[in-house]
C-alpha cells in the first residue's frame, strides 16, 4: 500500500501531536492516515490527540511539488526525495533521530520529503512504492535492513541514492555511517580500565552487516585487551524486536558470569535491566551495562543508561546534503561520510566487582 504523505509545512504542525504521543513525525503522520505498518495502539493515541487538539491536515498540501532554488540543482527535477526504511517501522525509536535529521535537511533545502517503510520480501519482489517506480522523486535515502539483494533492486531504478547506516552491499556506494569499530574499541577499553575481564556482547539474532561487524570487532578487541576470548561471551539470539531477553539470560546464567554487558542497540536495555533485577544483580555494582544507541530520548532507565552513539540527527542531515551534491554532480565518484562515536556517560557502568 502506498503511503499518503504529508507536505513539509503540514509536518511542522504534526510535531505537537508526535511530541505528545511520544512517536516520530513519520509515525504520527502514518498513524493519522491509518497506515498498516503502524500498530492499532499508536493509531488510537494519535487519533485521540488529533481530536483533542482539533488538528485538521491540509490535504491539498500533500499534492504539492516544489522546485527548490539550490545552486547547481537541476531545475527540471521534481524537488522530491524519499526516505525508504526497509524491514523496520518509523515507530522504532532507534530510527527517530535519523528521520529527524533527514527531515531537517530536506526542509532546509526546500525539498519535499516522502517516506515509506516496506518489507524486504516486497522490495526483493520489486514491489516498490509507485512514486519511486514512476521516478517522481529525485533521489533516495535508504536505511533499515539493506543487504546486497535489496540494494540491487534499488540500483535498477537508476536514480541517486545514499545509504544511511553501516552496510556492505558488495560495491562502493554513497553512504553516511557511524564508526562502529571505533565505538566498540572505546567502550571495551573503558570497561577494561574499570577492571572488567569478562564482558559479553548481546544482540538479536540478525544476520546483517552491522551486527556482523560488531561481533567481529568485539572478538578482535577482546583478544587484544584480555589476551584470550570465550565464544560464550557473544550471545546473539531471539528474533528482531524480541528484546534480547533470551540472549541476555544466556549470558547472565553462564557458569562464570560476565561482569559487564555491551548491547547492540538501546532497544535491548529493557530486558537487561529486568533480568538483572530478577537475578538480584545490582547495576552497576554487580553488572555494568552499555548500549550502542541513537540518542536515548525514548528511554528512562535508573540508573541512567550509558550510550555509545554517533550524532544520528547530524547523520540524517549529512545524508540529504550528500544526496544533493550527487544530484548536482552526477559524475562524482561515490564516497562515504563516517561519523565518530562517543560515549554518553550514564550511571549504568562502573568498576568491576572485586
Secondary structure, DSSP 4 states (H G I P E B T S, - for coil): -------HHHHHHHHHHHHHHT--HHHHHHHHTT-TTS-HHHHHHHHHHHHHHT----TTGGG-------TT--TTS-SEEEEEEES--TT-HHHHHHHHHHHHHHHHHTPEEEEEEE-HHHHHTT---HHHHTT-SSEEEEEES--HHHHHHHHTT-SEEEEES----SS---EEEE-HHHHHHHHHHHHHHTT---EEEEE-S---HHHHHHHHHHHHHHHHHHS---GGGEEE-S-TTS-SHHHHHHHHTSSS--SEEEESSGGGHHHHHHHHHHTTPPTTTT-EEEEEES--TT---SSPPEEEE--HHHHHHHHHHHHHHHHH-TTSPP-EEEE--EEE--SS--SPP-
